[in-house]
């Protein structure tokens, strides 16, 4: 009986049973997984939406951080639309390649989520939430489509998501998640 009680206490302490905001590889999406220590945040790789959507799609859903999910990428793109997701509270952006018009998703995890508050990147993510509202708009639970797409430079970690009805999703499931910074680009 003592062993079962100890196991239950340990699981709650380490958040085994529930995620406060999201699901499906949530710890990887929010940089709260153990493998986050393998990411070299000071080595940022320039890329494009086109290069990201051309990556090979994983053959199965992994529970660990895959190769190319341990890399911080930087890309210039257009933001076409954004919304706050009801189920995981993330802010979803539909972004577009400047040359090919290909689209993919970039996500800002919600700084209100307990798992985010526990990471070393909490203040950075909270500041990004505030920056987004001030510079682009306040996200609602349905998409805001921009009449004139906004040119931005995004930095964030590469991630492969599974198909679950996201608008703008790349065929290979590739996303930038989490987004770590966004800057407006002057033409």
N, C-alpha and C positions, 0 to 999 in steps of 0.2 A: 504494500500500500504506500509506503514511504517513497519508493522508487517512482511510482506513477505520479504522486503528488509533486515530486521534484521535477519530473519531466514536464508536467503541465506548467509549473512556475517558470522553468527555463524557456519553454516555447513562448510564453507570453512576454518574458523579458527580452527575447531576441526576435519578437514579432513573427513567429513561425506561422500562425494561423490566419492572420488577417493583415491586410495592407490598409493603411488609413485612407488612401485615396485611390490608388490604381491596382492593377492586376497584371498578369502576364509579363513576367520578367521586370516587374516594377523596380526592384532593387538595382537592376542594370540601367534602366531608364533614368533613375534619379541619382546615380553615382553613390548608392548606399550599399553596393555589393563589395565583397572582399577583394575582387579582382580590380576594383577601381585603382588600387595602388600600382597596377601595372601601366596605367595611362601616364604618358609623359606630357603633362599639360604645357610645358615650355616648348615642345616641338610641335608647331602648328603646320599642317600640310595644306597647301593651296589646292583647291579642287573646283569643280563646277557641278551643277545639278546633273548635267549630262554624264560626267564621269561617275557620279554616285549611282545613277540609275542603270549604268552599264555593268556594275559589279554583279558577279554571279549570285543568284538567289540561293540561300541555304536550302538544303534538301529536307531538313527537319527542324523543328523548334528546339532550340537549346535552352538549358536552364543556366548555362554559364555564359560569360562574356566571350564572344567569338572573335577571331582575328578580324581586324578592321573595325571592331567595336572598341578597340583599345587605342584609337587614334583621334586626335583633335583636328578637325578640318576647318578651313576658312574659305568662304565663297561669296562672290557677289551675285546677287539674284534680284528678282522682283517679287514682292509680296503681293499676291493677288487677292487673298481673303484670309480672314482669321475668325476664330470663335473660341469660347471657353467650353471645354468638354464637360458634360454633366457627370459622366461616370467617374472619370479620374481627375477632374478639376484642372487638367493641363490646358494650356493655350495652344491650339492647333493653328499653324500657319500653312497656307498653300503657297509654295514658292515655285518660281519658274526660271529656267535657264535663259540667259540673255540671247543666245544664238539659236538654239534648237527649239525653244518653246516647251521643252519637256518639263513636267511638274513632279514634285515630290512634297512630302510633309516635313516640316520642322516643328518641334514642340518645346515649349517653355513649361517646365513643371511648376505647379503651384507652390508658392512659398508658404501657403497656409497648411500644407500637408506635414504631418508630424515627422515622416521619414526624411523630408527635405530639411526640416529644422535641426535634425540630428547630424547633418553632413557639414563638412568644412566649407562647402560652397553656399551655405544658406544665405549669407548676406549678399553675395554676388547675385543669386537668383532672385532675392527679394528686390534688390535695386533694379534688376532687369524688368521685373513685373511693373514697377513704378515708372521706369523709363518708357516702356511700351505704351502705357496708358497716356502718358504726357505727350509722346511724339507720334503715335500712330492711331491709337483709339482704345476705348474701353470695351473689352470683349464681352459679348452676350452669349447666351446658350444656342444661338443660331448664327450661321455665317454672316459676316459683314463682307460683302464683295466691294472692293475698291473700284470706283469709276476710273481712277487713274492709278495703275500699279505703282507701288513705292519701291524705289531702288535702294537696296540695303546691302551691307556687308555683314554676314553672319559667321560666328565662330561657335562650334559645338562639337560634340562627340558623335561619331557615326553609330548607327543602330539599325538592326533589321527587325521589323515588326511583322506580325502576322495579319492577314487580311481580316478585317472586322468592319468593313463598310466605310472606311475613311474616305472622304472626298480628297482628290488630288494625290492619292497614294501612288507611288511608283510601282510598276509591275513586279519588281524584285523585293518590295517591302522596305526599301531603304529610306531612312529618315535621318535627320540631324536631331538627336534627342539624348541629352538635353542641349538646348541652345544655351551658350554661356555668355554671349554678347551679341548685340546688334548695333550697327552704326548706320546712320543715313548716309547715302552716297550722293554727293553733289554732282550734277551732270556737267 
